[in-house]
Amino acid sequence: MVDGELYIRTLPESEIILIHSFMSQHNSLKAPGGGLVVKRNVLKRFERVEILKKRGQWKAGDRVQGLRKTKPDV
């Protein structure tokens, strides 16, 4: 093999190993319901616009950059 040359070896089917495409998760991180559910504390821009529309603080044609701070309704 020459320096810098790519070497690829093909394997016969009897030597092919299946590799898992996912990583295992530690038991302490698994939720009893089957998945991790975390309440997000940062809203996406479209979520903030929806909240402002509900409160009547958004008009058609307003800019979407520089939106005022919003807290989700509890």
N, C-alpha and C positions, 0 to 999 in steps of 0.2 A: 504494500500500500504506500502510495506516494504522499508526502506531507501535504495536508490541505485537501486531499481527495476524499470524497464521501464514499463510505463503504456500507453497502446494504446487503445483509445476508437473508435469503429467503428460507423459511422453515417448512419442512414437510408438514402435512396436516396433522400427523400424529404428535408433533411437538408444539403445536399452537396452544397457547395458554389463554384462557379467557381472563380479561382484566376488568374488574368492576369499575364503572364510570362514576361512582359516587363514593363519598366518604362516610364512615359510620359516625353515629352521634352518641356521645356519652349519655348514659342513662339519666344522669342528674339534669340534663338539659331537655329531656323529653317531657312534654306536658301529658297529663293523664288523658286528655281528650284527643290526643293524637298529633297535635301541632302546637307550635309556639304562637301565641297571640299576645301582641304587645300593643298597648295604646300609644299611638303616635302623638307627639306633642308639637310637631311642626306640620302645618297644613300646606298643601300644594296651592299654586296660584289659582287654579280653577275652583278649588274648594273655598278659598278666601273670597273670590268673586261671588260664589253662590251665597255665602253667609251675608255679604254686604247687600246683595239683592234682596234677601229675605228681610233685612233690617231697614231697607229703603235708603241705604247710603250709597247706592251704585246707580248711575244713570247710563243709558246707552251712549256710547261715544267717549266715556271716561277712559283714561289711560290704565293699562294693566301693570305698568311699571310703577314702583313707588306706592304700592297699596298701603293703606293704614293697617296697623296691627289689629288682628282679630283673634278672639278666643272662641273656640267652638261652643255652641249652646249645650248645656249640660242636661 
